[in-house]
Amino acid sequence: MAIQRFSIRSSFSSFILYVIAFIYTTRALPQSHQAHPDNIHFGLYSIQGCSTKVDTVTTILSTLHTILGPAVTDTLYPHTSPSFNAFFKHTSYAPFIHRILASIAAGTPTQQKEDLLNVGVSSPVIACLQEGPYVVPNKSVLGLAPHIQRAAFQDCSNARLEASAIWMGGTPVVVLCPRFFTFPLQLEQGRTCLAVDPATNTFIGDGGGVHRTMVYALLHELVHVYLGALIRRQKTDREVYAVEDCYKLGGAKARLSPSNYQFYVNSVYWGCQGFPRQQLDDGRELMEWHTNHNMIPSR
């Protein structure tokens, strides 16, 4: 689809959206607004069937909101950052990336006028699949049709998939499998930026540590939710996960890769500066101090 350039008006609207996200996602709603102890709202997010994991999920959402802030702002700057150049390549994609990240921060409803798959919800749903026998339908997961619950159970139980979290394609639902809660909340201090081997001009390792944190695993699936809503797809193209593979994607494909969003958000949040050197079309290297200039007005 065509990417629209930002105007002052759209930038201001995005700023307002981000302020609303901050207000709504920094605290859960009071208990009096909770219809069921296993079904609560955290800002615009619905948390369903998480039982004893509710506090963990709200902590993850709060942490994710904090981590997203710098990246949401970064996509509004008049010059792209080294992190943006590394994982999205060109400034023309900044408005698209901003829309996805700002929507996640706000929990923006994804289906305004119609519920295409009869899910019964429009704002993002975080649903937990508990250990042990699972009865379908589970009444603690309100609003999720039995076929959605059944598909989630099958995927989480599939040993070959080793799934930790699943986007239920075509819906705003993310299911957290039992394996998800074995991950650390986020990266350890001091191990936040990915290292680069200057001799080979490649990242060291596959960046799997980013994927195996609760915050970034959830971010990955929420990117799926909003990409699916924005481009109206129930499933995405074949994914890439290793950081070097993500880095090599052109901007058009990178903007549709949830893993690229994970690495980008992490790099911006921690102020990472070390990336492999990129080649310009004429063979010159794009150094870190070179930036793309976009049409977003400066603040």
ChimeraX commands (.cxc) that place a marker at each C-alpha (Angstrom):
marker #1 position 0.00,0.00,0.00 radius 0.5
marker #1 position 1.10,3.59,-0.51 radius 0.5
marker #1 position 2.77,5.25,2.44 radius 0.5
marker #1 position 1.54,8.72,3.21 radius 0.5
marker #1 position 4.03,11.37,4.30 radius 0.5
marker #1 position 3.42,12.98,7.67 radius 0.5
marker #1 position 2.02,16.46,7.86 radius 0.5
marker #1 position 2.13,18.73,10.89 radius 0.5
marker #1 position -1.49,17.81,11.57 radius 0.5
marker #1 position -0.83,14.04,11.48 radius 0.5
marker #1 position 2.27,14.42,13.65 radius 0.5
marker #1 position 0.20,16.36,16.21 radius 0.5
marker #1 position -2.48,13.65,16.09 radius 0.5
marker #1 position 0.16,10.99,16.73 radius 0.5
marker #1 position 1.45,12.99,19.69 radius 0.5
marker #1 position -2.08,13.18,21.15 radius 0.5
marker #1 position -2.47,9.42,20.60 radius 0.5
marker #1 position 0.76,8.80,22.46 radius 0.5
marker #1 position -0.32,10.99,25.40 radius 0.5
marker #1 position -3.57,9.04,25.62 radius 0.5
marker #1 position -1.58,5.80,25.57 radius 0.5
marker #1 position 0.55,7.00,28.48 radius 0.5
marker #1 position -2.52,7.90,30.54 radius 0.5
marker #1 position -4.31,4.63,29.89 radius 0.5
marker #1 position -1.48,2.11,30.05 radius 0.5
marker #1 position 0.31,3.25,33.19 radius 0.5
marker #1 position -2.28,1.66,35.46 radius 0.5
marker #1 position -4.98,-1.02,35.43 radius 0.5
marker #1 position -8.59,-0.03,35.85 radius 0.5
marker #1 position -10.02,-0.22,39.40 radius 0.5
marker #1 position -11.40,-3.55,40.56 radius 0.5
marker #1 position -14.97,-2.19,40.39 radius 0.5
marker #1 position -14.60,-2.09,36.59 radius 0.5
marker #1 position -13.59,-5.74,36.39 radius 0.5
marker #1 position -16.49,-8.03,35.51 radius 0.5
marker #1 position -14.52,-11.20,36.33 radius 0.5
marker #1 position -11.28,-11.69,38.32 radius 0.5
marker #1 position -9.77,-13.43,35.26 radius 0.5
marker #1 position -10.88,-10.67,32.88 radius 0.5
marker #1 position -9.51,-7.19,33.51 radius 0.5
marker #1 position -8.53,-4.16,31.48 radius 0.5
marker #1 position -5.15,-2.49,31.52 radius 0.5
marker #1 position -5.72,0.72,29.65 radius 0.5
marker #1 position -7.37,-0.37,26.41 radius 0.5
marker #1 position -5.88,-3.87,26.61 radius 0.5
marker #1 position -8.05,-6.76,27.76 radius 0.5
marker #1 position -6.30,-9.44,29.84 radius 0.5
marker #1 position -8.23,-12.70,29.87 radius 0.5
marker #1 position -7.84,-16.05,31.61 radius 0.5
marker #1 position -4.49,-15.15,33.20 radius 0.5
marker #1 position -5.52,-15.88,36.82 radius 0.5
marker #1 position -2.37,-15.78,38.98 radius 0.5
marker #1 position -0.37,-14.39,36.02 radius 0.5
marker #1 position -2.38,-11.13,35.84 radius 0.5
marker #1 position 0.18,-9.10,37.79 radius 0.5
marker #1 position 2.96,-10.42,35.56 radius 0.5
marker #1 position 1.07,-9.49,32.39 radius 0.5
marker #1 position 0.29,-5.97,33.62 radius 0.5
marker #1 position 3.98,-5.53,34.51 radius 0.5
marker #1 position 4.94,-6.66,31.00 radius 0.5
marker #1 position 2.51,-4.20,29.40 radius 0.5
marker #1 position 3.74,-1.36,31.60 radius 0.5
marker #1 position 7.38,-2.19,30.79 radius 0.5
marker #1 position 6.58,-2.47,27.09 radius 0.5
marker #1 position 4.96,0.96,27.15 radius 0.5
marker #1 position 8.12,2.43,28.67 radius 0.5
marker #1 position 10.39,0.69,26.16 radius 0.5
marker #1 position 8.25,1.79,23.19 radius 0.5
marker #1 position 8.43,5.49,24.07 radius 0.5
marker #1 position 11.87,6.29,22.57 radius 0.5
marker #1 position 11.11,4.39,19.35 radius 0.5
marker #1 position 7.74,6.12,18.90 radius 0.5
marker #1 position 9.54,9.45,19.26 radius 0.5
marker #1 position 12.46,8.35,17.09 radius 0.5
marker #1 position 10.17,7.83,14.09 radius 0.5
marker #1 position 9.10,11.50,14.30 radius 0.5
marker #1 position 12.58,13.03,14.07 radius 0.5
marker #1 position 13.55,14.87,10.86 radius 0.5
marker #1 position 16.56,12.56,10.46 radius 0.5
marker #1 position 16.53,8.82,10.97 radius 0.5
marker #1 position 18.70,7.28,13.68 radius 0.5
marker #1 position 21.40,4.61,13.25 radius 0.5
marker #1 position 18.91,2.07,14.65 radius 0.5
marker #1 position 16.28,3.02,12.08 radius 0.5
marker #1 position 18.83,2.90,9.24 radius 0.5
marker #1 position 19.90,-0.58,10.38 radius 0.5
marker #1 position 16.48,-2.20,10.58 radius 0.5
marker #1 position 14.22,-0.19,8.25 radius 0.5
marker #1 position 16.72,1.35,5.82 radius 0.5
marker #1 position 14.87,4.40,4.51 radius 0.5
marker #1 position 12.98,7.32,5.96 radius 0.5
marker #1 position 9.99,6.82,3.65 radius 0.5
marker #1 position 8.91,3.97,5.92 radius 0.5
marker #1 position 9.00,6.06,9.12 radius 0.5
marker #1 position 5.26,7.00,9.07 radius 0.5
marker #1 position 4.28,3.34,8.67 radius 0.5
marker #1 position 6.58,2.21,11.50 radius 0.5
marker #1 position 5.34,5.06,13.70 radius 0.5
marker #1 position 1.72,4.07,13.16 radius 0.5
marker #1 position 2.36,0.47,14.20 radius 0.5
marker #1 position 4.35,1.36,17.33 radius 0.5
marker #1 position 2.00,4.17,18.42 radius 0.5
marker #1 position -0.97,1.83,18.01 radius 0.5
marker #1 position 0.68,-0.78,20.23 radius 0.5
marker #1 position 1.46,1.86,22.86 radius 0.5
marker #1 position -2.18,2.98,22.86 radius 0.5
marker #1 position -3.87,-0.40,22.41 radius 0.5
marker #1 position -5.80,1.13,19.53 radius 0.5
marker #1 position -8.90,-0.86,18.45 radius 0.5
marker #1 position -8.17,-2.76,15.25 radius 0.5
marker #1 position -11.68,-3.31,13.88 radius 0.5
marker #1 position -13.76,-0.17,14.13 radius 0.5
marker #1 position -16.92,-1.11,12.21 radius 0.5
marker #1 position -16.98,-4.86,11.78 radius 0.5
marker #1 position -15.80,-7.98,13.52 radius 0.5
marker #1 position -14.55,-9.99,10.57 radius 0.5
marker #1 position -14.06,-13.30,12.37 radius 0.5
marker #1 position -16.78,-12.96,15.02 radius 0.5
marker #1 position -14.20,-12.69,17.79 radius 0.5
marker #1 position -16.34,-10.30,19.78 radius 0.5
marker #1 position -13.56,-7.82,20.60 radius 0.5
marker #1 position -11.72,-5.01,18.81 radius 0.5
marker #1 position -9.01,-3.78,21.18 radius 0.5
marker #1 position -6.06,-6.15,21.70 radius 0.5
marker #1 position -6.66,-9.15,23.92 radius 0.5
marker #1 position -3.89,-10.83,25.90 radius 0.5
marker #1 position -5.11,-14.31,26.79 radius 0.5
marker #1 position -3.21,-16.84,28.91 radius 0.5
marker #1 position -3.27,-20.57,28.29 radius 0.5
marker #1 position -2.78,-22.31,31.61 radius 0.5
marker #1 position -0.81,-25.50,32.26 radius 0.5
marker #1 position -2.59,-28.85,32.39 radius 0.5
marker #1 position -5.82,-30.10,30.81 radius 0.5
marker #1 position -7.66,-27.39,28.92 radius 0.5
marker #1 position -11.41,-27.45,28.53 radius 0.5
marker #1 position -12.93,-25.71,25.50 radius 0.5
marker #1 position -14.64,-23.35,25.85 radius 0.5
marker #1 position -12.91,-21.89,28.88 radius 0.5
marker #1 position -15.42,-19.52,30.49 radius 0.5
marker #1 position -12.63,-17.41,32.00 radius 0.5
marker #1 position -11.62,-16.32,28.50 radius 0.5
marker #1 position -14.68,-14.25,27.66 radius 0.5
marker #1 position -15.25,-13.05,24.11 radius 0.5
marker #1 position -12.95,-15.62,22.49 radius 0.5
marker #1 position -14.87,-18.01,20.28 radius 0.5
marker #1 position -14.32,-21.74,21.01 radius 0.5
marker #1 position -12.53,-22.27,17.68 radius 0.5
marker #1 position -10.01,-19.57,18.65 radius 0.5
marker #1 position -9.39,-21.25,22.00 radius 0.5
marker #1 position -9.06,-24.66,20.40 radius 0.5
marker #1 position -6.52,-23.44,17.82 radius 0.5
marker #1 position -4.46,-21.74,20.54 radius 0.5
marker #1 position -4.38,-24.90,22.64 radius 0.5
marker #1 position -3.21,-26.96,19.68 radius 0.5
marker #1 position -0.40,-24.53,18.83 radius 0.5
marker #1 position 0.80,-24.12,22.41 radius 0.5
marker #1 position 0.78,-27.90,22.89 radius 0.5
marker #1 position 2.74,-28.61,19.71 radius 0.5
marker #1 position 6.22,-29.57,20.89 radius 0.5
marker #1 position 7.66,-29.04,17.41 radius 0.5
marker #1 position 6.59,-25.38,17.32 radius 0.5
marker #1 position 8.00,-24.55,20.78 radius 0.5
marker #1 position 5.57,-21.64,20.79 radius 0.5
marker #1 position 5.75,-19.09,23.59 radius 0.5
marker #1 position 3.17,-16.61,22.28 radius 0.5
marker #1 position 0.81,-16.78,19.32 radius 0.5
marker #1 position -1.06,-14.24,17.25 radius 0.5
marker #1 position -4.42,-15.69,16.28 radius 0.5
marker #1 position -4.31,-14.56,12.66 radius 0.5
marker #1 position -7.04,-12.19,11.56 radius 0.5
marker #1 position -7.96,-11.25,15.13 radius 0.5
marker #1 position -6.65,-8.82,17.78 radius 0.5
marker #1 position -5.91,-11.78,20.07 radius 0.5
marker #1 position -2.47,-12.78,21.38 radius 0.5
marker #1 position -2.26,-16.00,23.37 radius 0.5
marker #1 position 0.52,-16.50,25.90 radius 0.5
marker #1 position 1.54,-20.15,26.17 radius 0.5
marker #1 position 2.90,-21.64,29.42 radius 0.5
marker #1 position 6.43,-21.50,27.93 radius 0.5
marker #1 position 6.16,-17.70,27.69 radius 0.5
marker #1 position 6.31,-17.35,31.48 radius 0.5
marker #1 position 9.67,-19.16,31.66 radius 0.5
marker #1 position 11.34,-16.19,29.93 radius 0.5
marker #1 position 12.95,-13.27,31.76 radius 0.5
marker #1 position 11.03,-9.99,31.69 radius 0.5
marker #1 position 13.66,-8.20,29.59 radius 0.5
marker #1 position 17.35,-8.27,28.68 radius 0.5
marker #1 position 19.95,-8.22,31.44 radius 0.5
marker #1 position 21.71,-4.93,32.06 radius 0.5
marker #1 position 24.98,-4.88,30.14 radius 0.5
marker #1 position 23.73,-7.35,27.52 radius 0.5
marker #1 position 21.26,-5.08,25.81 radius 0.5
marker #1 position 23.05,-4.07,22.58 radius 0.5
marker #1 position 23.98,-6.63,19.96 radius 0.5
marker #1 position 27.70,-6.88,19.22 radius 0.5
marker #1 position 29.21,-6.58,15.74 radius 0.5
marker #1 position 32.29,-8.39,14.45 radius 0.5
marker #1 position 34.27,-5.69,12.57 radius 0.5
marker #1 position 36.27,-8.32,10.69 radius 0.5
marker #1 position 33.18,-9.83,9.04 radius 0.5
marker #1 position 30.95,-6.73,9.31 radius 0.5
marker #1 position 28.17,-8.90,10.74 radius 0.5
marker #1 position 26.32,-9.22,14.03 radius 0.5
marker #1 position 27.73,-11.71,16.52 radius 0.5
marker #1 position 25.11,-14.35,17.32 radius 0.5
marker #1 position 21.52,-14.52,16.14 radius 0.5
marker #1 position 19.96,-12.07,18.59 radius 0.5
marker #1 position 17.84,-14.83,20.08 radius 0.5
marker #1 position 18.13,-13.31,23.53 radius 0.5
marker #1 position 15.82,-10.51,22.40 radius 0.5
marker #1 position 13.18,-12.98,21.23 radius 0.5
marker #1 position 13.39,-14.91,24.49 radius 0.5
marker #1 position 12.19,-12.15,26.79 radius 0.5
marker #1 position 8.58,-11.63,27.80 radius 0.5
marker #1 position 8.52,-7.97,26.74 radius 0.5
marker #1 position 9.88,-8.51,23.23 radius 0.5
marker #1 position 8.04,-11.79,22.65 radius 0.5
marker #1 position 4.78,-9.93,23.34 radius 0.5
marker #1 position 5.88,-7.00,21.16 radius 0.5
marker #1 position 6.50,-9.44,18.29 radius 0.5
marker #1 position 2.93,-10.75,18.43 radius 0.5
marker #1 position 1.39,-7.30,18.84 radius 0.5
marker #1 position 3.21,-6.14,15.71 radius 0.5
marker #1 position 1.50,-9.07,13.97 radius 0.5
marker #1 position -1.86,-7.84,15.29 radius 0.5
marker #1 position -1.45,-4.33,13.89 radius 0.5
marker #1 position 0.24,-5.38,10.65 radius 0.5
marker #1 position -2.65,-7.77,10.10 radius 0.5
marker #1 position -5.17,-5.00,10.74 radius 0.5
marker #1 position -3.34,-2.41,8.64 radius 0.5
marker #1 position -2.73,-4.53,5.55 radius 0.5
marker #1 position -5.80,-6.76,6.12 radius 0.5
marker #1 position -3.99,-10.08,6.20 radius 0.5
marker #1 position -4.86,-13.07,8.38 radius 0.5
marker #1 position -1.31,-14.39,8.15 radius 0.5
marker #1 position 2.08,-12.95,7.29 radius 0.5
marker #1 position 4.74,-14.02,4.82 radius 0.5
marker #1 position 7.50,-16.38,5.88 radius 0.5
marker #1 position 9.25,-14.79,8.83 radius 0.5
marker #1 position 12.90,-14.19,9.61 radius 0.5
marker #1 position 14.17,-14.20,13.17 radius 0.5
marker #1 position 17.98,-14.03,13.23 radius 0.5
marker #1 position 19.23,-10.46,13.55 radius 0.5
marker #1 position 21.59,-10.72,10.55 radius 0.5
marker #1 position 18.72,-11.91,8.34 radius 0.5
marker #1 position 16.55,-9.06,9.61 radius 0.5
marker #1 position 19.33,-6.57,8.96 radius 0.5
marker #1 position 19.67,-7.73,5.34 radius 0.5
marker #1 position 16.00,-7.15,4.53 radius 0.5
marker #1 position 15.16,-4.20,2.31 radius 0.5
marker #1 position 12.93,-1.55,3.84 radius 0.5
marker #1 position 9.74,-2.74,2.12 radius 0.5
marker #1 position 10.07,-6.21,3.62 radius 0.5
marker #1 position 11.55,-5.00,6.91 radius 0.5
marker #1 position 8.45,-2.94,7.70 radius 0.5
marker #1 position 6.41,-6.18,7.55 radius 0.5
marker #1 position 8.81,-8.16,9.76 radius 0.5
marker #1 position 7.90,-8.25,13.48 radius 0.5
marker #1 position 11.46,-9.26,14.36 radius 0.5
marker #1 position 12.78,-6.03,12.85 radius 0.5
marker #1 position 10.51,-4.07,15.18 radius 0.5
marker #1 position 11.89,-6.02,18.14 radius 0.5
marker #1 position 15.51,-5.28,17.28 radius 0.5
marker #1 position 14.76,-1.66,16.40 radius 0.5
marker #1 position 12.84,-0.88,19.60 radius 0.5
marker #1 position 15.53,-2.54,21.72 radius 0.5
marker #1 position 18.34,-0.66,19.95 radius 0.5
marker #1 position 16.65,2.73,20.28 radius 0.5
marker #1 position 15.73,2.21,23.92 radius 0.5
marker #1 position 19.28,1.32,24.94 radius 0.5
marker #1 position 20.93,3.85,22.65 radius 0.5
marker #1 position 22.86,1.23,20.70 radius 0.5
marker #1 position 25.32,2.63,18.15 radius 0.5
marker #1 position 27.20,-0.38,16.79 radius 0.5
marker #1 position 25.78,-1.79,13.56 radius 0.5
marker #1 position 27.29,-3.38,10.45 radius 0.5
marker #1 position 28.26,-0.82,7.81 radius 0.5
marker #1 position 25.73,-0.40,5.03 radius 0.5
marker #1 position 26.59,0.11,1.37 radius 0.5
marker #1 position 24.99,2.91,-0.63 radius 0.5
marker #1 position 23.86,2.18,-4.20 radius 0.5
marker #1 position 27.04,3.76,-5.58 radius 0.5
marker #1 position 29.25,1.58,-3.40 radius 0.5
marker #1 position 29.99,4.15,-0.67 radius 0.5
marker #1 position 29.52,3.13,2.93 radius 0.5
marker #1 position 26.69,4.61,4.95 radius 0.5
marker #1 position 28.43,5.58,8.19 radius 0.5
marker #1 position 26.59,6.11,11.45 radius 0.5
marker #1 position 26.68,9.88,11.13 radius 0.5
marker #1 position 24.97,9.74,7.74 radius 0.5
marker #1 position 21.20,9.85,8.09 radius 0.5
marker #1 position 18.24,9.85,5.77 radius 0.5
marker #1 position 16.28,13.08,5.73 radius 0.5
marker #1 position 12.53,12.77,5.95 radius 0.5
marker #1 position 9.59,15.10,5.53 radius 0.5
marker #1 position 8.49,15.01,9.17 radius 0.5
marker #1 position 8.62,18.55,10.56 radius 0.5
marker #1 position 11.16,19.16,13.30 radius 0.5
marker #1 position 9.91,19.88,16.79 radius 0.5
marker link #1:1,2 radius 0.2
marker link #1:2,3 radius 0.2
marker link #1:3,4 radius 0.2
marker link #1:4,5 radius 0.2
marker link #1:5,6 radius 0.2
marker link #1:6,7 radius 0.2
marker link #1:7,8 radius 0.2
marker link #1:8,9 radius 0.2
marker link #1:9,10 radius 0.2
marker link #1:10,11 radius 0.2
marker link #1:11,12 radius 0.2
marker link #1:12,13 radius 0.2
marker link #1:13,14 radius 0.2
marker link #1:14,15 radius 0.2
marker link #1:15,16 radius 0.2
marker link #1:16,17 radius 0.2
marker link #1:17,18 radius 0.2
marker link #1:18,19 radius 0.2
marker link #1:19,20 radius 0.2
marker link #1:20,21 radius 0.2
marker link #1:21,22 radius 0.2
marker link #1:22,23 radius 0.2
marker link #1:23,24 radius 0.2
marker link #1:24,25 radius 0.2
marker link #1:25,26 radius 0.2
marker link #1:26,27 radius 0.2
marker link #1:27,28 radius 0.2
marker link #1:28,29 radius 0.2
marker link #1:29,30 radius 0.2
marker link #1:30,31 radius 0.2
marker link #1:31,32 radius 0.2
marker link #1:32,33 radius 0.2
marker link #1:33,34 radius 0.2
marker link #1:34,35 radius 0.2
marker link #1:35,36 radius 0.2
marker link #1:36,37 radius 0.2
marker link #1:37,38 radius 0.2
marker link #1:38,39 radius 0.2
marker link #1:39,40 radius 0.2
marker link #1:40,41 radius 0.2
marker link #1:41,42 radius 0.2
marker link #1:42,43 radius 0.2
marker link #1:43,44 radius 0.2
marker link #1:44,45 radius 0.2
marker link #1:45,46 radius 0.2
marker link #1:46,47 radius 0.2
marker link #1:47,48 radius 0.2
marker link #1:48,49 radius 0.2
marker link #1:49,50 radius 0.2
marker link #1:50,51 radius 0.2
marker link #1:51,52 radius 0.2
marker link #1:52,53 radius 0.2
marker link #1:53,54 radius 0.2
marker link #1:54,55 radius 0.2
marker link #1:55,56 radius 0.2
marker link #1:56,57 radius 0.2
marker link #1:57,58 radius 0.2
marker link #1:58,59 radius 0.2
marker link #1:59,60 radius 0.2
marker link #1:60,61 radius 0.2
marker link #1:61,62 radius 0.2
marker link #1:62,63 radius 0.2
marker link #1:63,64 radius 0.2
marker link #1:64,65 radius 0.2
marker link #1:65,66 radius 0.2
marker link #1:66,67 radius 0.2
marker link #1:67,68 radius 0.2
marker link #1:68,69 radius 0.2
marker link #1:69,70 radius 0.2
marker link #1:70,71 radius 0.2
marker link #1:71,72 radius 0.2
marker link #1:72,73 radius 0.2
marker link #1:73,74 radius 0.2
marker link #1:74,75 radius 0.2
marker link #1:75,76 radius 0.2
marker link #1:76,77 radius 0.2
marker link #1:77,78 radius 0.2
marker link #1:78,79 radius 0.2
marker link #1:79,80 radius 0.2
marker link #1:80,81 radius 0.2
marker link #1:81,82 radius 0.2
marker link #1:82,83 radius 0.2
marker link #1:83,84 radius 0.2
marker link #1:84,85 radius 0.2
marker link #1:85,86 radius 0.2
marker link #1:86,87 radius 0.2
marker link #1:87,88 radius 0.2
marker link #1:88,89 radius 0.2
marker link #1:89,90 radius 0.2
marker link #1:90,91 radius 0.2
marker link #1:91,92 radius 0.2
marker link #1:92,93 radius 0.2
marker link #1:93,94 radius 0.2
marker link #1:94,95 radius 0.2
marker link #1:95,96 radius 0.2
marker link #1:96,97 radius 0.2
marker link #1:97,98 radius 0.2
marker link #1:98,99 radius 0.2
marker link #1:99,100 radius 0.2
marker link #1:100,101 radius 0.2
marker link #1:101,102 radius 0.2
marker link #1:102,103 radius 0.2
marker link #1:103,104 radius 0.2
marker link #1:104,105 radius 0.2
marker link #1:105,106 radius 0.2
marker link #1:106,107 radius 0.2
marker link #1:107,108 radius 0.2
marker link #1:108,109 radius 0.2
marker link #1:109,110 radius 0.2
marker link #1:110,111 radius 0.2
marker link #1:111,112 radius 0.2
marker link #1:112,113 radius 0.2
marker link #1:113,114 radius 0.2
marker link #1:114,115 radius 0.2
marker link #1:115,116 radius 0.2
marker link #1:116,117 radius 0.2
marker link #1:117,118 radius 0.2
marker link #1:118,119 radius 0.2
marker link #1:119,120 radius 0.2
marker link #1:120,121 radius 0.2
marker link #1:121,122 radius 0.2
marker link #1:122,123 radius 0.2
marker link #1:123,124 radius 0.2
marker link #1:124,125 radius 0.2
marker link #1:125,126 radius 0.2
marker link #1:126,127 radius 0.2
marker link #1:127,128 radius 0.2
marker link #1:128,129 radius 0.2
marker link #1:129,130 radius 0.2
marker link #1:130,131 radius 0.2
marker link #1:131,132 radius 0.2
marker link #1:132,133 radius 0.2
marker link #1:133,134 radius 0.2
marker link #1:134,135 radius 0.2
marker link #1:135,136 radius 0.2
marker link #1:136,137 radius 0.2
marker link #1:137,138 radius 0.2
marker link #1:138,139 radius 0.2
marker link #1:139,140 radius 0.2
marker link #1:140,141 radius 0.2
marker link #1:141,142 radius 0.2
marker link #1:142,143 radius 0.2
marker link #1:143,144 radius 0.2
marker link #1:144,145 radius 0.2
marker link #1:145,146 radius 0.2
marker link #1:146,147 radius 0.2
marker link #1:147,148 radius 0.2
marker link #1:148,149 radius 0.2
marker link #1:149,150 radius 0.2
marker link #1:150,151 radius 0.2
marker link #1:151,152 radius 0.2
marker link #1:152,153 radius 0.2
marker link #1:153,154 radius 0.2
marker link #1:154,155 radius 0.2
marker link #1:155,156 radius 0.2
marker link #1:156,157 radius 0.2
marker link #1:157,158 radius 0.2
marker link #1:158,159 radius 0.2
marker link #1:159,160 radius 0.2
marker link #1:160,161 radius 0.2
marker link #1:161,162 radius 0.2
marker link #1:162,163 radius 0.2
marker link #1:163,164 radius 0.2
marker link #1:164,165 radius 0.2
marker link #1:165,166 radius 0.2
marker link #1:166,167 radius 0.2
marker link #1:167,168 radius 0.2
marker link #1:168,169 radius 0.2
marker link #1:169,170 radius 0.2
marker link #1:170,171 radius 0.2
marker link #1:171,172 radius 0.2
marker link #1:172,173 radius 0.2
marker link #1:173,174 radius 0.2
marker link #1:174,175 radius 0.2
marker link #1:175,176 radius 0.2
marker link #1:176,177 radius 0.2
marker link #1:177,178 radius 0.2
marker link #1:178,179 radius 0.2
marker link #1:179,180 radius 0.2
marker link #1:180,181 radius 0.2
marker link #1:181,182 radius 0.2
marker link #1:182,183 radius 0.2
marker link #1:183,184 radius 0.2
marker link #1:184,185 radius 0.2
marker link #1:185,186 radius 0.2
marker link #1:186,187 radius 0.2
marker link #1:187,188 radius 0.2
marker link #1:188,189 radius 0.2
marker link #1:189,190 radius 0.2
marker link #1:190,191 radius 0.2
marker link #1:191,192 radius 0.2
marker link #1:192,193 radius 0.2
marker link #1:193,194 radius 0.2
marker link #1:194,195 radius 0.2
marker link #1:195,196 radius 0.2
marker link #1:196,197 radius 0.2
marker link #1:197,198 radius 0.2
marker link #1:198,199 radius 0.2
marker link #1:199,200 radius 0.2
marker link #1:200,201 radius 0.2
marker link #1:201,202 radius 0.2
marker link #1:202,203 radius 0.2
marker link #1:203,204 radius 0.2
marker link #1:204,205 radius 0.2
marker link #1:205,206 radius 0.2
marker link #1:206,207 radius 0.2
marker link #1:207,208 radius 0.2
marker link #1:208,209 radius 0.2
marker link #1:209,210 radius 0.2
marker link #1:210,211 radius 0.2
marker link #1:211,212 radius 0.2
marker link #1:212,213 radius 0.2
marker link #1:213,214 radius 0.2
marker link #1:214,215 radius 0.2
marker link #1:215,216 radius 0.2
marker link #1:216,217 radius 0.2
marker link #1:217,218 radius 0.2
marker link #1:218,219 radius 0.2
marker link #1:219,220 radius 0.2
marker link #1:220,221 radius 0.2
marker link #1:221,222 radius 0.2
marker link #1:222,223 radius 0.2
marker link #1:223,224 radius 0.2
marker link #1:224,225 radius 0.2
marker link #1:225,226 radius 0.2
marker link #1:226,227 radius 0.2
marker link #1:227,228 radius 0.2
marker link #1:228,229 radius 0.2
marker link #1:229,230 radius 0.2
marker link #1:230,231 radius 0.2
marker link #1:231,232 radius 0.2
marker link #1:232,233 radius 0.2
marker link #1:233,234 radius 0.2
marker link #1:234,235 radius 0.2
marker link #1:235,236 radius 0.2
marker link #1:236,237 radius 0.2
marker link #1:237,238 radius 0.2
marker link #1:238,239 radius 0.2
marker link #1:239,240 radius 0.2
marker link #1:240,241 radius 0.2
marker link #1:241,242 radius 0.2
marker link #1:242,243 radius 0.2
marker link #1:243,244 radius 0.2
marker link #1:244,245 radius 0.2
marker link #1:245,246 radius 0.2
marker link #1:246,247 radius 0.2
marker link #1:247,248 radius 0.2
marker link #1:248,249 radius 0.2
marker link #1:249,250 radius 0.2
marker link #1:250,251 radius 0.2
marker link #1:251,252 radius 0.2
marker link #1:252,253 radius 0.2
marker link #1:253,254 radius 0.2
marker link #1:254,255 radius 0.2
marker link #1:255,256 radius 0.2
marker link #1:256,257 radius 0.2
marker link #1:257,258 radius 0.2
marker link #1:258,259 radius 0.2
marker link #1:259,260 radius 0.2
marker link #1:260,261 radius 0.2
marker link #1:261,262 radius 0.2
marker link #1:262,263 radius 0.2
marker link #1:263,264 radius 0.2
marker link #1:264,265 radius 0.2
marker link #1:265,266 radius 0.2
marker link #1:266,267 radius 0.2
marker link #1:267,268 radius 0.2
marker link #1:268,269 radius 0.2
marker link #1:269,270 radius 0.2
marker link #1:270,271 radius 0.2
marker link #1:271,272 radius 0.2
marker link #1:272,273 radius 0.2
marker link #1:273,274 radius 0.2
marker link #1:274,275 radius 0.2
marker link #1:275,276 radius 0.2
marker link #1:276,277 radius 0.2
marker link #1:277,278 radius 0.2
marker link #1:278,279 radius 0.2
marker link #1:279,280 radius 0.2
marker link #1:280,281 radius 0.2
marker link #1:281,282 radius 0.2
marker link #1:282,283 radius 0.2
marker link #1:283,284 radius 0.2
marker link #1:284,285 radius 0.2
marker link #1:285,286 radius 0.2
marker link #1:286,287 radius 0.2
marker link #1:287,288 radius 0.2
marker link #1:288,289 radius 0.2
marker link #1:289,290 radius 0.2
marker link #1:290,291 radius 0.2
marker link #1:291,292 radius 0.2
marker link #1:292,293 radius 0.2
marker link #1:293,294 radius 0.2
marker link #1:294,295 radius 0.2
marker link #1:295,296 radius 0.2
marker link #1:296,297 radius 0.2
marker link #1:297,298 radius 0.2
marker link #1:298,299 radius 0.2
view
